[in-house]
Amino acid sequence: MPAFNSYPRLVSVSGDEVLVVADASGVQTLNVTLSDVAGAPAISAPSGAFYADEGGKIDRRGDRLFVGAASEYPAERSRDVTPQDWLSTLMAGTSIGPWAMQNAQSASLARYGTSGFVAGSRTSDARTASAMLGYVPSSIGIASWGVADETANPTTVTAYAFYGEGWRLAGVDYQPTFCMELEAVNFGGGAPGSSTPYHPNCGGGTYGIQLGAGGGQTSGTADAEAGIVFVNNPDAFRTGIIFGADALSGTDGTDAGYGAAISMARNHGIQWQTPETEQNVQGIRTGAMVYSTVSSADAGSRIQFLDNVLAVEDAQGNAVFTVGINENPTNTLQVQAGTGQQAAGLYVQAGAEGSANLGLYPAAGGALQMSSPVSNAGGAIAGTAGGGFLHININGSEFRIPLLLPTQAGG
């Protein structure tokens, strides 16, 4: 008989190999297969190493790994097999079918309604293990890559670094359903710095989501197309973005405070695209935009909506001019620029049963002031008004102003 541990080693095992094992007392022995042993709970102490060539223990599964309720999936080629795991059973009743498990290299489904998978990392370990690792890593709980390297054109394959669905089934009317919730949990109090568009990240800052472009590469990359895109697939969102009334620091939505929902830098703006098609692209043209080119806060301005008032203010909040909003107005004011020899002006748009009058109302003790060319100063007044009489109401009294023709007034 060959000496122990001198048998030729197998390149691979099937799981049917028979082993003789003993209980903890060493009294009772039994025969088990290798697959029986592999299915038994296993506990191993950490080696204290990370790399295989330095003693780190590496478990490898060359094919697929299913954990928890996912282990009930038959993992056959055909998607039409009778679903046995709960996710495939649910998905089988949809128009797309049970694709998730069929597509999985590894899967974990919770069997008791608990978390299906938990991952975590902490920065203190990154620092203490830096000598063993040979570098200081970023502590990332979950990292994933979706690599688009199929160059055929056209192609049907698409890369996703992350994809998730939050399902609400019929009858679920009490609790909401979330595709994702990301919580910024700050146990450290106020950050010593401030985040601004010119300095987005500050020491001690806690952020719900940060979207970057380029992955930190130093060459070979280009601008990404967009940070966030909402699409109809095939259903729509009733609202694109909602800020909870008390979600922003500085106000609860009912007090006199203020909270910044969006903060942008100079020359950043919001724009609306038109449905026109140009260069075979619909929506490439911009129909409207709002943006700021203010370079100094003291030279800035504001727009504030108050009850029944639209106010344009200076940087300190002082009103420059206001627009009063009436309920159910019957006549409106139009401010219009001129084209060619047309004068820019104010126009009253009279509605049903509305007044056609245009009012100018100085404050008490004030006067109407205007600039106009003057001719024939000291000239005699003609006995007739060749242009008729201009109607005007001052302080509630009606008056008429004679209009002289240029020939009557000396040119």
Residue pairs with C-beta under 8 A, 6 or more apart in sequence:
13 34
14 34
15 33
15 34
15 35
15 38
16 33
16 34
16 35
17 33
17 34
18 31
18 32
18 33
18 34
19 31
19 32
19 33
19 34
19 37
20 29
20 30
20 31
21 29
21 30
21 32
21 37
22 28
22 29
23 29
44 57
47 55
47 56
47 57
48 55
49 55
49 56
49 132
50 56
50 129
50 132
50 133
52 58
64 75
64 104
64 105
64 106
65 105
65 106
65 107
66 73
66 75
66 101
66 104
66 106
66 107
66 108
67 106
67 107
67 108
67 109
68 108
68 109
68 110
68 111
68 116
69 85
69 86
69 87
69 109
69 110
69 111
70 85
70 87
70 101
70 104
70 107
70 108
70 109
71 85
72 84
72 85
73 83
73 84
73 85
73 88
73 101
73 107
74 81
74 82
74 84
75 101
79 97
79 98
79 99
79 102
83 89
83 91
83 92
83 98
85 101
85 109
86 109
87 98
87 100
87 101
87 109
88 98
88 100
88 101
88 102
89 98
90 167
91 97
91 98
91 99
91 100
92 98
100 107
101 107
108 116
108 117
109 116
110 116
119 141
119 142
120 141
121 139
121 140
121 141
122 139
123 139
125 139
126 136
126 137
126 138
126 139
127 136
130 136
130 137
144 161
144 162
145 161
146 159
146 160
146 161
146 162
147 159
148 157
148 158
148 159
150 157
164 179
164 180
165 179
166 177
166 178
166 179
166 180
167 177
168 177
182 208
182 209
183 208
184 206
184 207
184 208
185 206
186 206
188 204
188 206
190 204
191 202
191 203
191 204
191 205
191 206
192 202
192 203
192 204
193 199
193 202
193 203
193 204
193 205
194 202
195 201
195 202
195 205
195 207
196 263
197 263
197 264
197 265
197 268
198 265
200 210
201 207
201 210
211 227
211 228
213 221
213 223
213 224
213 227
214 221
214 224
215 221
230 237
230 240
243 261
244 253
245 252
245 253
245 254
246 252
246 253
247 259
248 259
248 260
248 261
249 259
250 257
250 258
250 259
250 260
251 257
251 258
251 259
264 292
266 292
266 293
266 294
266 295
267 291
267 292
267 293
268 291
268 292
269 289
269 290
269 291
269 292
270 289
270 290
270 291
271 286
271 288
271 289
271 290
271 291
272 286
272 287
272 288
272 289
273 283
273 284
273 285
273 286
273 287
274 283
274 285
274 286
274 287
275 282
275 283
276 282
276 283
276 284
276 285
277 284
278 284
278 285
292 300
294 300
294 301
297 315
298 315
299 315
300 314
300 315
301 312
301 313
301 314
301 315
301 320
302 312
302 313
302 314
302 315
302 317
303 310
303 311
303 312
303 313
304 310
304 311
304 313
304 317
305 311
308 324
308 325
308 326
308 327
309 322
309 323
309 324
309 325
310 322
310 323
310 325
311 319
311 321
311 322
311 323
312 319
312 320
312 321
312 322
313 319
313 320
314 320
329 351
329 354
330 350
330 351
330 352
330 353
330 354
330 355
331 348
331 349
331 350
331 351
331 354
331 355
331 356
332 348
332 349
332 351
333 346
333 347
333 348
333 349
333 358
334 346
334 347
334 348
334 349
335 345
335 346
335 347
336 344
336 345
336 346
336 347
337 344
338 344
338 345
346 358
348 355
348 356
348 357
348 358
350 356
357 393
360 368
362 368
375 409
375 410
375 411
376 409
376 410
376 411
379 409
379 410
381 404
382 404
382 408
382 409
384 408
385 402
385 403
385 404
386 403
386 404
386 405
386 407
386 408
387 402
387 403
387 404
387 405
388 403
389 400
389 401
389 402
389 403
390 400
390 401
390 402
390 403
391 398
391 399
391 400
392 398
392 399
392 400
392 401
393 399
